[in-house]
Amino acid sequence: MSWIYLDNNATTKIAPEVLDVMLPFLQESYGNASSVQHRIGRDANQAVVWARQQVAQRFQVKESEIFFNSGATEGINMVLRGIAYAYARKGKHIITCQTEHKAVLATCAQLERAGIEITYLPVDHNGAIDLQLLQDSIRPDTILVCIMAANNETGVVHPISAIAQICQEEDVLFFCDATQLVGKQDINLQQIPIDILTFSAHKFHGPKGVGALYVRRKRKPIQIPPLISGGQQENGFRGGTLNVPSIVGCGKALEIAGAHPETRHYRDDLEKQIKQLIPEVIIHGEQALRLDNTSFIAFRHIKAAEIMTSLPNIALSSGSACTSGLLDPSHVLKAMAVSDEDAFSSIRISLSKYTTAADIQQTMDSLVDVVQKLRSSSPIWQLFNKGVL
């Protein structure tokens, strides 16, 4: 049986075109991009300039608004901590959402201990926020709204254009973790007034350990002190020698990224077959707008861990890779009022442009077989069938 990879919301295979443009900066043009006194350094510097242009063009923004870093987790920490510090005189209130990535929630928890008040917006059973509640939650001392573009577990897409409009009207900064949306859908930042945005290249077939932060140039500049102090790299925004090969790979990956209609077709076909062939399943966020590649499914009355162990040749996950070691149920599903039992029964399937129809069919056949076998020997399933549960 061939290997099938369906955990693309955790990370993706690097695209061959991306690897090709990276290799020269690992082997021949290996200079420090700050060493512009000689040719090999200038070559590296020019490569970073070109990558920045690629990213800026994709978002329709100025090159001076793009800052390379190690990825979204660093960007999240820099923005949340930096805004809380720089805007303390204006206020100490931040608004976020209960289903944000753990990088946001963990940082917010630390800020709370430092005296920052955090409002965590709830979501409905489909994972959607209430825009009116968001607007009502903004106060004179609110300094930042931090809401992701698309959820990494369920794929539920938030209305970032409407959120940005609300924040603009209320004169509050809007920070968007767009890690899961970038590379799958276009974001035109000329049209959507997001103030700050972050992403990671490895989510769209780029290298790991690199991403970028977009900070809008405004009449009154946004104040974000650097998280990593050092030299004047990235215009003093982030110290440290630039990771030229990865930055080049990031630019190329974003340049070639885009929507793939067949991904939505494969995902929908998989869900349709699962609902037809496997009883007692729940597709989380099914009624909401979701990423085309994501399906988070509860196979009720059976543990997700048992299913995945029984499918060693198929890479699946039980939710966010950043929380896979935790014994608690998914905080995203809990916020959506999903029971602990159903949360522990849930498997995330996330596709990529490299996923094939054969991958989907083999996965479907394997899931039907494994779920039937596991349920046939499950006392809980037997009790459910007898109407005891």
NORPESUL-V894011 format. One record per pair of residues at least 24 apart in sequence whose ideal C-beta (glycine too) atoms are under 10 Angstrom apart, sorted by sequence separation. I is the first residue (numbers start at 0). J is the second residue. D is the distance in Angstrom with one decimal. If there is no record, write none. Layout:
# NORPESUL-V894011
I J D
I J D
This chain:
# NORPESUL-V894011
75 99 9.0
79 103 7.0
83 107 9.4
91 115 5.0
92 116 4.8
93 117 5.3
94 118 4.7
95 119 6.0
96 120 4.7
97 121 5.7
98 122 5.5
116 140 8.1
120 144 9.2
126 150 6.1
155 179 9.9
156 180 6.9
168 192 9.9
178 202 5.7
179 203 9.6
212 236 7.8
266 290 8.8
267 291 8.7
270 294 5.7
318 342 8.4
21 46 9.8
75 100 7.3
78 103 9.6
90 115 9.4
91 116 5.9
92 117 7.8
93 118 7.4
94 119 8.2
95 120 7.1
96 121 8.1
97 122 6.2
116 141 9.3
133 158 10.0
141 166 9.3
144 169 8.6
151 176 9.1
154 179 7.4
163 188 9.3
167 192 4.9
177 202 9.7
178 203 9.6
188 213 6.7
192 217 9.9
212 237 8.3
266 291 6.2
269 294 6.5
273 298 8.6
317 342 8.9
20 46 8.7
75 101 9.8
76 102 7.0
79 105 9.9
80 106 6.7
83 109 9.7
84 110 9.6
87 113 9.9
90 116 8.8
91 117 9.7
92 118 7.0
93 119 9.8
94 120 6.6
96 122 6.7
118 144 9.3
120 146 7.7
126 152 8.7
149 175 10.0
154 180 9.8
160 186 9.4
166 192 7.8
167 193 9.5
195 221 6.8
263 289 9.5
265 291 9.1
266 292 6.2
270 296 7.5
303 329 10.0
317 343 7.9
75 102 4.5
76 103 9.3
79 106 4.7
83 110 5.3
87 114 8.8
115 142 8.8
126 153 5.1
128 155 9.6
130 157 9.5
134 161 9.9
144 171 5.7
145 172 9.0
146 173 7.6
147 174 9.7
148 175 5.5
149 176 9.2
151 178 7.0
152 179 9.4
156 183 9.6
159 186 7.8
160 187 9.7
163 190 9.5
164 191 8.5
166 193 8.6
167 194 8.6
186 213 9.4
188 215 7.4
194 221 6.3
263 290 9.1
264 291 8.8
265 292 8.6
266 293 7.3
267 294 8.9
269 296 9.0
317 344 9.1
318 345 7.1
320 347 9.6
72 100 8.2
74 102 8.8
75 103 5.6
78 106 9.1
79 107 6.7
82 110 9.6
87 115 8.5
98 126 6.0
115 143 9.7
117 145 9.2
122 150 9.0
125 153 8.5
126 154 8.9
127 155 6.6
130 158 6.8
133 161 9.0
134 162 9.6
137 165 7.6
141 169 7.6
143 171 6.9
144 172 7.1
145 173 8.1
146 174 8.1
147 175 6.8
148 176 6.9
149 177 7.6
151 179 5.1
156 184 7.9
163 191 5.2
164 192 7.0
166 194 7.4
195 223 7.6
262 290 9.1
263 291 3.8
266 294 5.5
317 345 6.5
318 346 8.8
319 347 8.3
20 49 9.7
71 100 7.7
72 101 9.1
73 102 8.9
75 104 9.9
76 105 9.1
77 106 9.7
80 109 8.2
84 113 9.3
97 126 9.7
98 127 9.7
126 155 3.9
127 156 9.3
128 157 6.4
133 162 6.7
137 166 7.8
141 170 9.4
142 171 7.1
143 172 4.9
144 173 5.1
145 174 4.6
146 175 6.5
147 176 4.3
148 177 4.1
149 178 8.2
150 179 7.0
154 183 9.5
162 191 9.2
163 192 4.7
181 210 8.9
262 291 5.0
263 292 7.7
265 294 9.9
316 345 9.8
317 346 6.1
318 347 5.8
20 50 9.2
72 102 4.5
75 105 9.3
76 106 5.6
79 109 8.9
80 110 7.1
83 113 7.4
96 126 9.5
98 128 8.5
125 155 6.8
126 156 9.5
127 157 7.5
128 158 8.3
139 169 9.7
141 171 5.2
142 172 6.7
143 173 7.8
144 174 7.0
145 175 7.8
146 176 7.9
147 177 7.3
148 178 7.9
149 179 4.2
150 180 9.9
160 190 7.6
161 191 9.6
162 192 9.9
163 193 5.1
181 211 9.2
261 291 9.4
262 292 4.9
316 346 7.2
317 347 6.8
71 102 6.9
72 103 9.5
75 106 6.2
79 110 6.5
83 114 9.1
84 115 9.7
97 128 9.0
122 153 9.6
126 157 8.8
127 158 8.4
130 161 5.7
134 165 5.2
137 168 9.3
138 169 9.4
139 170 9.9
141 172 9.1
143 174 5.8
144 175 9.0
145 176 7.3
147 178 7.4
148 179 6.8
149 180 4.4
160 191 4.9
162 193 8.5
163 194 8.0
260 291 8.1
262 293 9.7
315 346 5.3
316 347 4.9
70 102 9.6
71 103 9.6
75 107 9.7
83 115 5.1
96 128 5.9
130 162 7.2
133 165 6.2
134 166 9.3
137 169 4.7
139 171 9.9
147 179 7.4
148 180 3.9
149 181 9.2
159 191 6.2
160 192 8.6
178 210 7.8
209 241 9.9
259 291 7.8
315 347 7.0
316 348 8.4
72 105 9.6
76 109 9.3
80 113 9.1
82 115 9.7
122 155 8.1
133 166 8.8
137 170 9.2
138 171 9.2
147 180 8.3
148 181 7.8
160 193 8.8
209 242 5.8
258 291 6.9
259 292 8.4
315 348 6.2
316 349 7.7
72 106 9.1
83 117 9.8
128 162 8.2
130 164 9.5
131 165 9.4
134 168 8.3
137 171 5.7
149 183 7.8
159 193 6.6
208 242 7.0
258 292 9.6
295 329 8.6
314 348 9.8
315 349 8.9
80 115 9.7
122 157 9.4
130 165 6.7
134 169 7.1
148 183 9.7
149 184 8.2
209 244 8.9
210 245 9.3
211 246 8.6
297 332 8.2
313 348 9.2
314 349 9.7
79 115 8.9
133 169 9.5
148 184 8.4
177 213 8.8
206 242 8.7
209 245 3.7
210 246 9.8
295 331 8.4
310 346 9.4
96 133 8.9
159 196 9.1
208 245 6.0
209 246 6.0
295 332 7.9
79 117 9.7
94 132 9.9
107 145 7.9
148 186 7.4
174 212 9.7
175 213 9.0
206 244 7.4
207 245 8.0
209 247 9.3
211 249 6.8
302 340 9.3
306 344 8.5
94 133 6.9
106 145 9.3
206 245 4.6
209 248 7.0
210 249 6.9
211 250 9.2
299 338 9.5
301 340 9.9
303 342 8.8
304 343 7.9
305 344 9.4
307 346 6.8
340 379 8.7
174 214 9.6
205 245 7.9
206 246 9.1
209 249 4.9
295 335 9.9
297 337 7.3
300 340 7.5
303 343 6.3
304 344 9.6
306 346 6.2
205 246 9.9
206 247 9.0
207 248 9.7
208 249 9.8
209 250 9.7
297 338 9.1
299 340 7.6
300 341 9.0
302 343 5.9
303 344 5.6
94 136 5.4
103 145 6.0
173 215 9.5
205 247 9.8
206 248 4.3
211 253 8.7
295 337 9.8
299 341 6.1
301 343 9.4
302 344 6.4
303 345 5.7
304 346 9.5
94 137 6.8
103 146 9.1
148 191 9.8
172 215 9.1
205 248 5.2
206 249 7.0
209 252 9.4
297 340 8.8
298 341 9.2
301 344 5.9
302 345 10.0
303 346 4.9
92 136 9.0
94 138 9.0
103 147 7.4
201 245 9.5
204 248 9.3
205 249 5.0
297 341 4.4
300 344 7.0
303 347 9.0
92 137 8.7
148 193 8.8
172 217 9.4
200 245 7.2
205 250 8.6
206 251 9.8
297 342 7.5
299 344 5.6
313 358 8.7
92 138 5.7
99 145 7.1
200 246 8.8
203 249 9.3
205 251 7.5
206 252 7.7
283 329 9.1
297 343 8.8
298 344 5.4
299 345 9.5
92 139 8.8
94 141 6.2
99 146 7.3
100 147 6.4
174 221 9.7
201 248 9.5
204 251 9.5
205 252 3.1
284 331 9.3
297 344 4.7
298 345 7.8
315 362 8.4
90 138 7.5
92 140 4.7
93 141 7.3
94 142 9.4
95 143 8.5
96 144 9.4
98 146 9.5
99 147 5.7
148 196 8.2
200 248 6.5
201 249 9.1
204 252 5.3
205 253 7.2
283 331 8.2
284 332 9.7
287 335 9.8
296 344 8.9
297 345 4.4
298 346 6.9
313 361 7.9
340 388 9.4
90 139 7.0
91 140 6.4
92 141 4.6
93 142 6.4
94 143 7.3
95 144 7.6
96 145 8.0
98 147 7.9
172 221 6.6
174 223 9.7
200 249 3.9
203 252 5.6
204 253 9.7
283 332 6.4
296 345 6.5
297 346 8.0
312 361 8.9
313 362 5.7
89 139 8.9
90 140 2.9
91 141 9.4
92 142 6.5
93 143 4.8
94 144 4.7
95 145 4.5
96 146 5.3
100 150 8.5
101 151 9.5
144 194 9.2
145 195 8.9
147 197 9.8
148 198 9.0
172 222 9.9
199 249 8.8
200 250 8.7
202 252 9.3
203 253 6.8
205 255 9.6
295 345 5.9
296 346 5.7
312 362 9.9
89 140 7.1
90 141 6.0
91 142 7.3
92 143 8.4
93 144 7.6
94 145 7.1
95 146 6.6
96 147 7.2
99 150 8.5
100 151 6.0
143 194 8.8
151 202 8.9
172 223 9.7
198 249 9.1
200 251 9.3
201 252 8.6
204 255 7.9
205 256 8.3
281 332 9.7
284 335 7.5
295 346 7.5
296 347 8.0
315 366 9.2
89 141 9.0
90 142 4.8
93 145 6.4
94 146 7.9
95 147 8.9
98 150 5.7
99 151 9.5
100 152 9.3
143 195 8.6
200 252 5.3
203 255 8.9
204 256 7.0
283 335 6.6
294 346 8.7
295 347 4.8
296 348 6.9
310 362 8.1
313 365 6.3
89 142 5.6
90 143 9.2
98 151 9.3
200 253 7.3
203 256 4.4
294 347 7.3
295 348 7.7
312 365 8.1
313 366 8.5
86 140 9.6
88 142 9.7
96 150 9.1
98 152 7.9
202 256 9.4
203 257 9.1
283 337 6.8
293 347 7.1
294 348 4.7
295 349 8.8
86 141 9.8
87 142 8.2
98 153 7.8
198 253 8.5
293 348 7.5
294 349 7.6
310 365 5.6
86 142 4.2
200 256 9.5
281 337 7.7
292 348 8.8
293 349 5.1
294 350 8.3
309 365 8.5
310 366 7.5
313 369 9.6
85 142 8.8
86 143 7.5
98 155 7.8
281 338 9.9
292 349 5.5
293 350 7.8
309 366 9.6
283 341 8.7
292 350 4.3
310 368 9.4
83 142 7.3
98 157 9.2
283 342 9.2
290 349 8.2
291 350 8.0
292 351 6.6
306 365 9.6
309 368 8.9
310 369 6.0
82 142 6.0
83 143 7.8
281 341 6.1
290 350 9.5
292 352 8.9
306 366 7.4
309 369 4.5
82 143 4.9
96 157 7.9
280 341 10.0
308 369 9.4
309 370 9.0
279 341 9.8
283 345 6.7
292 354 7.9
307 369 9.3
82 145 8.8
281 344 8.4
282 345 9.8
306 369 5.8
309 372 7.5
79 143 7.5
280 344 9.1
281 345 7.8
283 347 9.0
305 369 8.4
306 370 6.6
309 373 6.7
78 143 7.9
279 344 9.3
280 345 9.8
305 370 9.5
308 373 9.7
79 145 6.6
78 145 7.7
305 372 10.0
306 373 6.7
298 366 8.0
301 369 9.3
305 373 5.5
301 370 6.6
75 145 8.1
182 252 7.2
296 366 9.0
103 174 9.2
181 252 9.9
182 253 6.5
185 256 9.3
298 369 9.3
302 373 8.3
75 147 9.7
94 166 9.3
181 253 7.3
184 256 9.7
185 257 7.9
298 370 5.5
301 373 5.2
305 377 8.8
103 176 6.4
182 255 9.3
183 256 7.5
184 257 8.9
185 258 8.0
300 373 9.6
301 374 5.8
102 176 7.7
182 256 3.8
183 257 8.2
184 258 6.3
300 374 7.0
181 256 7.7
182 257 7.8
183 258 6.4
273 348 9.4
298 373 8.6
299 374 9.4
302 377 9.1
71 147 9.6
100 176 6.1
102 178 9.2
182 258 9.3
183 259 8.7
298 374 8.5
301 377 6.0
94 171 8.1
99 176 7.1
300 377 6.6
302 379 9.5
93 171 9.8
100 178 7.3
270 348 9.0
300 378 9.8
301 379 7.7
92 171 9.5
93 172 9.7
94 173 9.7
95 174 9.1
100 179 8.9
183 262 8.5
269 348 6.9
300 379 5.0
301 380 6.7
299 379 9.4
300 380 4.8
90 171 9.4
93 174 9.1
95 176 9.7
269 350 8.5
299 380 8.8
300 381 9.4
89 171 10.0
266 348 7.8
300 382 8.5
265 348 9.9
266 349 9.0
300 383 5.2
266 350 5.9
299 383 7.9
300 384 9.2
265 350 5.9
269 354 9.9
86 172 8.1
277 363 9.4
280 366 9.8
262 349 9.8
263 350 9.0
272 359 8.6
276 363 7.7
262 350 5.1
266 354 9.0
268 356 8.3
272 360 8.6
276 364 9.4
300 388 7.4
261 350 9.2
262 351 7.4
265 354 6.0
269 358 9.7
273 362 9.8
277 366 7.0
299 388 9.8
82 172 6.7
262 352 6.7
265 355 8.1
269 359 5.3
272 362 9.8
273 363 7.0
276 366 8.6
277 367 6.1
280 370 8.7
259 350 8.8
261 352 8.3
262 353 9.9
265 356 6.5
268 359 6.4
269 360 8.9
272 363 5.0
276 367 5.1
279 370 9.5
82 174 7.4
259 351 8.3
262 354 6.7
264 356 8.7
268 360 8.8
271 363 9.8
272 364 9.3
275 367 9.9
278 370 9.2
259 352 4.6
261 354 8.3
265 358 8.0
266 359 8.3
269 362 7.0
270 363 9.9
273 366 6.9
277 370 5.5
278 371 10.0
78 172 9.1
258 352 9.3
259 353 9.5
261 355 8.9
265 359 4.8
269 363 6.0
272 366 9.0
273 367 8.1
276 370 9.1
277 371 8.0
79 174 7.6
102 197 9.6
257 352 8.5
259 354 8.9
261 356 8.0
264 359 9.3
265 360 9.5
268 363 8.3
272 367 8.2
276 371 9.2
279 374 8.8
78 174 5.2
256 352 8.8
278 374 9.0
78 175 10.0
255 352 9.7
265 362 9.8
269 366 8.8
273 370 9.1
277 374 9.2
78 176 9.1
75 174 8.3
74 174 9.0
75 176 6.1
279 380 8.7
74 176 7.8
75 178 9.1
72 176 9.5
74 178 9.0
279 383 7.6
71 176 5.9
278 383 10.0
279 384 9.8
71 177 8.3
72 178 9.1
184 290 7.9
278 384 9.7
71 178 4.4
183 290 5.9
184 291 8.5
70 178 8.1
71 179 9.5
183 291 6.9
183 292 6.7
71 181 9.3
180 290 7.2
183 293 9.3
179 290 6.3
82 194 9.9
154 266 8.9
82 195 8.3
179 292 9.2
81 195 9.8
179 293 7.9
78 194 9.6
78 195 5.6
77 195 9.6
78 196 9.5
58 177 9.6
78 197 7.0
77 197 8.5
74 195 8.4
76 197 10.0
74 196 8.5
75 197 6.3
58 181 8.7
74 197 3.2
57 181 8.5
64 188 8.3
73 197 8.3
74 198 7.9
57 182 9.2
71 196 9.7
72 197 8.8
74 199 8.4
59 185 9.1
60 186 10.0
71 197 4.7
73 199 9.2
54 181 9.7
58 185 8.8
59 186 8.8
60 187 9.1
61 188 9.9
70 197 8.1
71 198 5.8
72 199 7.8
57 185 7.7
58 186 6.1
59 187 5.0
60 188 5.0
70 198 8.0
71 199 4.5
155 283 8.4
156 284 9.4
57 186 8.3
58 187 7.1
59 188 5.9
60 189 7.2
68 197 8.1
70 199 3.9
71 200 9.8
153 282 9.3
154 283 8.9
155 284 4.4
57 187 9.3
58 188 4.7
59 189 4.5
69 199 8.5
70 200 7.4
71 201 9.8
153 283 5.0
154 284 6.7
155 285 9.9
157 287 9.5
158 288 8.3
57 188 9.5
58 189 8.4
59 190 7.8
64 195 9.8
65 196 9.9
66 197 9.7
68 199 9.4
70 201 7.4
71 202 8.4
152 283 7.9
153 284 4.1
155 286 9.9
156 287 7.5
157 288 8.8
59 191 9.8
64 196 9.6
70 202 9.1
152 284 8.9
153 285 9.4
155 287 4.7
156 288 4.7
55 188 9.5
58 191 9.6
60 193 10.0
67 200 9.6
150 283 9.6
154 287 8.6
155 288 7.1
156 289 6.3
78 212 7.3
150 284 7.7
153 287 7.7
154 288 9.1
155 289 5.6
156 290 6.4
58 193 9.4
73 208 9.7
77 212 7.0
86 221 9.5
154 289 4.0
155 290 8.1
156 291 9.8
60 196 9.3
74 210 6.5
78 214 8.6
85 221 8.6
86 222 6.9
153 289 6.8
154 290 3.8
70 207 7.7
73 210 7.5
74 211 7.7
75 212 9.4
85 222 3.9
86 223 9.7
150 287 9.3
153 290 8.8
154 291 8.2
156 293 9.7
58 196 7.7
69 207 9.2
70 208 6.5
72 210 8.6
74 212 4.5
84 222 8.9
85 223 6.5
154 292 7.2
155 293 8.5
69 208 5.5
70 209 6.4
71 210 5.5
73 212 8.3
74 213 9.2
82 221 8.2
84 223 9.1
85 224 6.0
149 288 9.1
150 289 8.5
151 290 9.3
154 293 2.8
58 198 9.7
68 208 9.7
69 209 6.4
70 210 3.8
71 211 9.2
74 214 9.9
81 221 9.4
82 222 7.7
84 224 6.3
149 289 7.9
150 290 8.4
153 293 6.9
154 294 7.3
155 295 9.1
8 149 9.4
68 209 7.6
69 210 6.7
70 211 8.7
71 212 8.8
81 222 7.6
82 223 6.4
149 290 5.3
152 293 8.1
153 294 8.9
154 295 7.0
8 150 9.3
9 151 8.4
67 209 6.7
68 210 5.9
70 212 9.8
81 223 4.0
82 224 9.4
148 290 9.5
151 293 8.5
153 295 4.8
8 151 5.4
67 210 7.5
68 211 6.5
78 221 9.4
80 223 9.1
81 224 4.9
150 293 8.3
152 295 5.7
8 152 7.7
54 198 9.2
66 210 9.9
67 211 5.2
68 212 5.8
79 223 9.8
80 224 8.5
81 225 7.8
149 293 8.1
151 295 9.9
8 153 9.9
66 211 6.3
67 212 8.1
78 223 6.1
81 226 6.8
150 295 8.9
8 154 7.6
54 200 9.6
65 211 5.5
66 212 4.7
77 223 6.5
80 226 6.7
64 211 9.9
65 212 7.7
66 213 7.8
77 224 8.4
79 226 10.0
202 349 9.9
204 351 7.3
64 212 9.2
65 213 5.9
66 214 6.7
77 225 7.3
78 226 8.8
203 351 8.8
204 352 7.5
64 213 5.6
65 214 8.4
74 223 10.0
77 226 3.9
202 351 9.8
203 352 9.2
204 353 8.3
64 214 5.8
76 226 6.0
77 227 8.1
63 214 9.3
64 215 6.2
76 227 10.0
61 213 9.7
64 216 5.7
74 226 8.9
58 211 9.4
60 213 6.3
63 216 6.7
73 226 6.7
60 214 9.6
61 215 9.1
73 227 7.9
58 213 6.3
60 215 7.6
61 216 6.3
54 210 9.9
55 211 9.6
60 216 8.6
54 211 5.7
66 223 9.5
126 283 7.2
127 284 8.2
55 213 8.7
68 226 8.5
69 227 9.0
125 283 8.2
126 284 4.7
50 209 9.6
54 213 8.2
66 225 9.6
68 227 8.3
77 236 8.6
124 283 8.9
125 284 5.1
127 286 9.0
51 211 8.4
77 237 7.8
124 284 8.7
125 285 7.5
126 286 9.7
127 287 5.4
50 211 9.1
123 284 9.9
125 286 5.0
126 287 5.8
127 288 8.4
122 284 9.4
124 286 8.5
125 287 4.0
126 288 10.0
74 237 9.7
123 286 9.6
124 287 9.3
125 288 9.2
126 289 8.8
73 237 8.2
123 287 8.6
125 289 9.3
152 316 8.9
67 232 8.8
68 233 7.7
122 287 9.4
152 317 9.3
153 318 9.2
66 232 9.4
67 233 6.3
152 318 4.9
66 233 4.7
151 318 8.3
152 319 5.6
65 233 9.1
66 234 7.3
68 236 8.5
69 237 8.9
151 319 5.4
183 351 9.6
66 235 9.9
67 236 9.3
68 237 5.5
126 295 9.4
150 319 9.3
151 320 8.5
182 351 9.9
183 352 9.7
8 178 9.3
66 236 4.7
67 237 7.5
69 239 9.0
151 321 8.3
152 322 9.0
179 349 9.1
182 352 9.8
8 179 6.3
11 182 8.6
63 234 7.5
66 237 6.2
68 239 9.1
151 322 9.9
69 242 7.8
67 241 6.8
68 242 9.4
67 242 7.7
70 245 9.8
7 183 9.9
67 243 9.7
69 245 8.8
153 329 9.1
155 331 8.8
152 329 6.1
67 245 8.5
68 246 9.8
152 330 9.0
153 331 6.2
67 246 5.1
70 249 9.5
152 331 4.5
153 332 8.0
151 331 8.2
152 332 7.4
155 335 8.9
150 331 6.2
51 233 9.7
67 249 7.1
153 335 7.7
17 200 8.5
67 250 9.2
152 335 9.8
21 205 9.3
21 206 6.7
47 232 9.6
65 250 9.7
150 335 9.8
17 203 9.5
18 204 9.7
47 233 9.5
98 284 10.0
13 200 9.2
17 204 6.2
18 205 9.9
13 201 8.0
16 204 8.8
17 205 5.7
18 206 8.4
10 199 8.9
11 200 9.3
12 201 9.7
14 203 8.6
15 204 9.3
17 206 7.0
11 201 6.3
14 204 4.0
10 201 4.9
11 202 6.3
13 204 6.0
14 205 7.6
50 241 9.8
9 201 9.1
10 202 7.1
11 203 6.5
12 204 6.3
13 205 6.8
14 206 10.0
54 246 9.3
153 345 9.5
9 202 8.7
11 204 4.8
13 206 6.0
50 243 8.6
57 250 8.9
152 345 8.6
154 347 8.5
8 202 7.4
10 204 9.6
11 205 7.9
13 207 8.5
47 241 5.8
53 247 9.2
56 250 9.6
153 347 8.1
154 348 9.9
7 202 8.0
10 205 9.9
46 241 9.5
47 242 9.5
50 245 9.4
51 246 8.1
54 249 7.1
55 250 9.6
58 253 8.8
152 347 5.9
154 349 7.6
7 203 9.3
11 207 9.6
47 243 6.1
50 246 4.9
53 249 8.3
54 250 5.8
57 253 5.1
151 347 8.7
7 204 9.0
10 207 6.6
33 230 6.8
44 241 8.5
46 243 5.8
49 246 9.6
50 247 5.3
53 250 3.7
56 253 9.1
57 254 6.9
152 349 9.4
33 231 8.2
43 241 7.6
46 244 8.7
49 247 7.7
50 248 8.3
51 249 9.7
52 250 7.7
53 251 7.0
54 252 9.9
56 254 8.1
151 349 8.9
33 232 6.5
44 243 8.5
47 246 5.4
50 249 6.2
51 250 7.2
53 252 9.1
54 253 5.7
57 256 8.0
32 232 8.0
43 243 4.7
46 246 7.4
47 247 7.6
50 250 3.0
53 253 6.1
54 254 8.6
57 257 9.9
31 232 10.0
42 243 9.1
43 244 9.2
46 247 5.1
49 250 6.6
50 251 7.6
53 254 4.7
48 250 9.9
49 251 9.5
50 252 9.9
52 254 9.7
53 255 9.6
40 243 9.9
43 246 9.4
47 250 8.6
50 253 8.8
43 247 9.0
46 250 8.6
50 254 9.1
126 331 7.0
34 240 9.6
126 332 8.9
33 240 7.1
32 240 7.7
33 241 7.2
126 334 7.6
127 335 9.4
31 240 5.9
32 241 4.4
122 331 8.5
126 335 5.3
31 241 7.7
32 242 9.3
124 334 9.8
125 335 7.2
32 243 5.4
123 334 9.6
124 335 5.5
126 337 9.9
31 243 8.1
122 334 5.3
123 335 7.4
124 336 5.5
30 243 7.9
121 334 6.7
122 335 6.0
123 336 8.3
124 337 8.0
29 243 7.9
32 246 8.3
120 334 9.6
121 335 9.4
122 336 9.0
28 243 7.9
29 244 8.4
119 334 8.8
121 336 9.4
28 244 9.2
105 321 9.4
102 319 10.0
24 242 9.5
25 243 8.8
26 244 9.3
101 319 6.8
24 243 4.9
25 244 4.9
28 247 9.4
100 319 7.1
102 321 7.2
23 243 10.0
24 244 4.2
25 245 9.7
101 321 5.1
23 244 8.5
24 245 8.9
100 321 7.0
101 322 5.7
21 243 8.9
22 244 7.8
24 246 8.7
25 247 9.7
100 322 9.3
21 244 4.5
24 247 5.6
20 244 8.8
21 245 7.2
23 247 8.5
24 248 8.8
101 325 9.1
21 246 9.3
22 247 9.6
18 244 9.8
21 247 5.6
22 248 9.7
104 330 7.3
20 247 5.5
21 248 4.4
17 245 9.9
20 248 6.6
21 249 9.5
19 248 9.6
101 330 7.7
17 247 8.6
18 248 7.4
20 250 8.2
21 251 7.8
101 331 10.0
17 248 4.7
20 251 4.7
21 252 9.8
98 329 9.3
99 330 9.0
100 331 9.4
16 248 9.6
17 249 8.5
19 251 8.4
20 252 9.3
98 330 7.2
99 331 8.9
17 250 9.2
18 251 9.2
97 330 7.3
98 331 4.6
14 248 8.8
17 251 4.9
20 254 9.6
97 331 8.2
98 332 8.9
13 248 7.3
16 251 6.3
17 252 4.8
96 331 9.9
98 333 9.2
99 334 9.6
16 252 8.3
17 253 9.7
97 333 8.4
98 334 5.0
14 251 7.9
17 254 9.3
97 334 4.0
98 335 7.4
14 252 6.2
16 254 8.9
17 255 7.6
96 334 8.2
97 335 9.0
13 252 7.9
16 255 5.9
17 256 9.9
11 252 9.0
14 255 6.6
14 256 8.7
72 321 8.3
7 262 9.5
5 269 9.3
8 290 8.1
8 292 7.5
7 292 6.4
8 293 6.1
7 293 8.7
5 292 9.4
8 295 9.5
5 294 9.3
5 310 9.9
9 314 8.7
3 310 8.9
6 313 9.2
7 314 9.0
9 316 6.0
5 313 6.4
6 314 4.6
8 316 7.7
2 311 9.5
3 312 6.6
4 313 8.2
5 314 5.9
6 315 6.3
7 316 9.9
9 318 9.6
0 310 9.7
2 312 5.6
3 313 4.7
4 314 4.6
5 315 5.7
6 316 4.9
8 318 9.4
9 319 7.8
10 320 7.4
0 311 9.1
1 312 7.1
2 313 8.0
3 314 6.8
4 315 9.4
5 316 8.5
8 319 8.1
9 320 3.9
0 312 4.8
1 313 9.8
2 314 7.6
3 315 9.0
8 320 8.0
9 321 8.7
0 313 8.8
6 320 7.6
9 323 8.5
14 351 9.9
9 347 8.6
11 349 9.2
14 352 8.6
8 347 6.6
12 351 7.1
14 353 8.8
7 347 9.9
8 348 9.2
9 349 7.5
11 351 5.5
12 352 9.4
5 346 9.4
6 347 7.6
7 348 9.3
8 349 3.9
11 352 8.8
12 353 6.1
5 347 8.6
6 348 8.3
7 349 4.4
8 350 9.3
11 353 8.3
5 348 5.0
6 349 6.1
7 350 6.1
8 351 9.4
5 349 6.3
6 350 9.8
7 351 4.1
4 349 9.5
5 350 6.3
6 351 9.5
7 352 9.1
4 350 9.3
5 351 8.5
7 353 8.5
4 351 7.7
7 354 7.7
4 353 7.8
5 354 7.0
4 354 8.0
3 354 8.2
3 355 8.9
5 358 7.2
3 357 8.8
4 358 8.2
5 359 8.7
3 358 4.8
1 357 8.5
2 358 9.7
3 359 8.9
1 358 8.5
5 362 6.5
3 361 6.3
3 362 6.0
1 361 7.6
0 361 7.6
3 365 8.7
0 365 8.3
